[in-house]
Amino acid sequence: MSNKIKQEMNKIEIPKELSERIKMGVSQAKKEIKKDRKRFNVKGIGIAAAFLVSVGAFTLFNNVIPDSSTGNQDALVVNKDGSVEIPAIQLPEDTSSASMIGLIVYNGKIYTQTGTETDDEASKDIISEKLGTTKGTIDEWSEQEAYDEEFASTVGIVDVYSVKGYDKDFRIMTYEIQDGNINTEFYENLNGVTIDNGKDVFGKLNIEGNISSAQYRTFSDWDNDIDNYQPIADMEILNTFVVELNKAKPIPRGQNSDPISNSRTDEEFRGLSIKLNDGSTVRLTLLKEGNIYYGFMGVYFKMDEDVFSKMWSQIQ
């Protein structure tokens, strides 16, 4: 990767986890990917090729954090009722510096990698109907037409399934066995949708009434890939927090207006991991001021102050 691209990365605010790793340094990004996405070695494509994110990822997936101040036609739209329209992922006119994140085209929609993962062994119990097999046909030089082909992807060749207990219009999964090891990954469709409230996202994750355990870690531990997790002591407060997630207000993220860009400290940032009874783990980022992030979405969520403050008291 050229120094020019690295310099450009430092100018851009990109969404949560992986993308923020890139802002801090590519080597740190790879370390986090290796830890949290170790199963993403699909048919020899591997992390480096299939989950590479650079300055081009911001360009290519310009709906993820569009800057509405630029008047970009693909910017998020905030409606009078407070709902936010997230446009479908589209290829920009200039892809000369574009690179890719993990995505699969299915049933006319684009599914991208997600803030939820699953235990490889647990995946045996939630794998459902086989939907098809991906084609490794999309790269940074692909034309827009490539995104219209069913099961086109950036992840090589791997079987795709629906997931028990989840709407396939929202979530699908890849599943394969290599050398006796199970490799699986979730993909979710969170573009080309309208978000009225948190229920449109968190409700689909089946968190409420389905929590097995939960833990958190500080920004420093998250940033340095240290598994220094602390358990959530009061499950009643956590359950109330989860219910309130459905009412949380979506707020568009922008290149120049994103709270997480100024909250990378141990005082302001917590990584919350909620393990569900089906073996999946939902990973959220919580900021002290009441902001909540999930995955690579173009919005974050604002929660009722009283409920959030009680949750924050559990993770200080």
N, C-alpha and C positions, 0 to 999 in steps of 0.2 A: 504494500500500500504506500502511495507516494506521500511525501511530507505535505504536499498541497492539500490532499484530501484530509489528512489529519488536522491540518489547520482549519479547514472548513468545518470539521466536526465540532470544534471548540466554539463555533459561532452559533450552533443550532441547539434548541431545546427539543429533545425527542422523548417519546413517552416512556415512563416507568422502567423499572428493572433493567433489561438488556440495553435499551437505548440510552439510558442514563449511564450505563457502564461505558458505552462508546464515548460519551461526552467526557468521561473521566480518563479514558484510555483503552485502546483496543485489547491490550494484553489482559487487563482486568475483566473486560467483557468476556473474553474466551474462558477465563477461569470460572466466572459465574455460570456461563453456559455449560461448561463441563460438569459443574456440580449439579445444577438444576435441570439440565436437559440432556443428561448422559444417555438417554435412550434414543436420541435423535440421530443415530447413525444408520440411515436408511439405505439399504442396498448399495453400500460403498460410497454414497454421496458424502455422508459425514457432515459434521457441524460446519466446517470451514466453508464448504460450498453451498449447503442447503439452508443454512441459518445465518449467513453472512449479512450483517447490517452495516451500512456505511452512510455517508452523507446522502447517497442515492436512495436509501430507504425512505428518508424523509421526502425526497422528491417523488419517488415512485408511488408511495402511499401517502399522497398529499392530503388525503382525507383524515389521516390519523391526528395530526395537529395542524389543521389549516388555520391560516391567519386571516380572520374575517376582515381585518382592517385593510387588506390588500384588494378586496373586492373580487377575490378568486371565485369563479363560478362553482368550484367544488368545496367552498368553505361550508362549515356547519351553519345551519339555519336555526335560529331561535324563534319559535312561534310565540304568538301573543299569550297562549296558555302556559308558556314556560317550557314546553317540550322542545327537544333538540333533534333536528334531522341530521343524521350522519350519512353523507352521500356514499354511494358504492365506490369501491376502489377502482380507479381508472389510471391508465397509463398516460403520463404527461407527454407533451410534444417532444421534449428533449430528454432522452434517456442515456445520454453519453456518459454520465457519471453514476447511473442508477445501479443498485445492487438489490439483493432480494432478502425477504424474510420467508419463513416457512408458510406456504399457502397451498390450498387445494380448491379447485373449481368443482362444485357439485350442484347439480340441479339448478344451474343458472346463477349460483351464488358463489362468492369467494369466502372461504373459511381460512382463518389465520391462526397461528399458535396463540396460546391462551394463558391466563393466569391460574389455571387449574391443572394439576397433574395427578397421576394415579400410580399406585404401587403396581409393579409389573405382575405380581401374583394375583392381586385383586382384580386386575383387568380380565382375567379368565371368567370372572363371574358377571361382568357387566357388558362383555362383548355380545352383540346381537346379530342382526341381519347383515350379511355381506352386501355392500352396495356397489362395489366395483374395484378396480385396480388403477392406481395413479399412473400418469405418464409424466416422465421428467422432461416436459417440453417447454417450461417457462424459465427464462433467464433474463438478465438485465438488458438483453438486446431484442427481446420478443416484441412483436407487434401487438396492437390491441386485440386483434383477432384471436390471438393465442388464449386470451382469457375467456373466450366464448366456447372453447372446446371442453366437453365433459371430462372430468378427472385430469385435466391439465394441472401441473403442479411444479413446485420447485424442489420437491423432496424425493425425486427418483421414482422407482417402481416399488409400490407396496400396496397391500390390500387395505381397503377402507370399509369400515363397519359403522352401523348405527350403535348407539349406546343405550343399554337398558335404563329406563327411568328418565331419559332425556329426549326432548324433541329433536329429531334429526334436522329440522329446519334451523336449529340453533347449534347443535353439537354433533360432530362425527369423530371417529377415532381411526388411527392406523394401528395395525397389529401384525406382527410377524415374529417368527421364531428363527433365530440364527445361532448356530453352534450350541443349541440347547438353551439359549437365553431369549427371554421374551422382550421385545421392544415395542413400546406402545406410546402414543402421543395423542392428546386431544387437539381438535381444531374447532373454532367457533365462528359463527357468522355474526359479527357485530359491526357491519357496515351495510349501507343501503337500508338502514332502519331508522325509526323514530323512537326516541327515548322520552317517555312521559315522566317517569320517575324511576327510582331504584328497582322497583319490581320487574321492570322490563329487562333487567340484567340479573340482579341477585335472585329474583324469583325463579329464573330458569336454572340457577345453579343448585336448587334443591337443598339449600342450607338449613332452612327453618325446620326444626323438629328432627333433624338428621345428623346432629353433631356427635361425634365420638370423643374428640378432645380438641384442645386449642393451645397454641403457644405463640410467643412473640420474641423478637430480637431487636436490638438497637440498630441505628444506622451504621455504626462502626463495624459491628459484627456482620451485618448484611453486606456492607461495602467490601469487607476483607474476606468474605466467604467463610465466616466462622459460624459453626453450628452451635452457638451459645444461646440456645432457646430457653425461655422461661415459661412455665405453665401458667395458664389463666386460672386463677384461684376461684373466682366467683362465677360459676356457670350461669347463674340466674341473670347477672348483669350482661353476660355475653349473649344469652338468648334474647334479652330485651333489645340489645344492640342489633342483633340479626333481624328481628321483627321490624325495627325502625329503618333498617337498610332499604326496605321496600318503599318507604316514604321519602327517601333522600332525593334531593333536587339535583338534576344534572346541570353541569356548568361547562360550557365549551372550553377546551384548552387552546391556547394560542402560543405562537413562538415567543411573543412578548408579554404574555399574561398567563402564567402557570405557576401556582403557589409552590409546587414541588421544587422548582428551580432555586428557591431561596430557603429550602427546608432540609437540606442535607446535613443535619446535625443530630447528635444524640438527644438533644433537648426537644427537637421538633418532629422526629421521624421514627415510626415503628413499623416493622414488618410483621403482620399478623397472619398466621397459618392456621386454618380451620380444617381439621380432618373429619371427613364425613363417614357415615357407617358403611358406605359402599366402597371405601378404600381410597377415594379421591381426596385431594387436599386443595382447598381454595386459598390462594395467597392474595392478601390485600395489603395496600400501603395506607397507613393512617398518619395524618399530619395533625399536630396539636390544635390547630385552629378549627378542626372539625371537618377536614377534607379527606375524602376516601378515593383511592384509585384501584382500578382492576385492569389487569392485562394491558393491552396496547390500544385502549379505547381513546377516541378523540374527545372524551368528556371525563370529568371527575365529578364526585358527588358531595353535596353539602348536607349534613345531618342536623337534626334538632340538637341545640346546644346542650341542653340538660342531659339527654340520653348519652350523647357523645362524651361529655365530661366525666360521667360515671365510668364509661368504658376506658377512657384515657387514664383514670386513676388506677385501673388494674394493670396498666402496662407501663407505668412510669419507672 
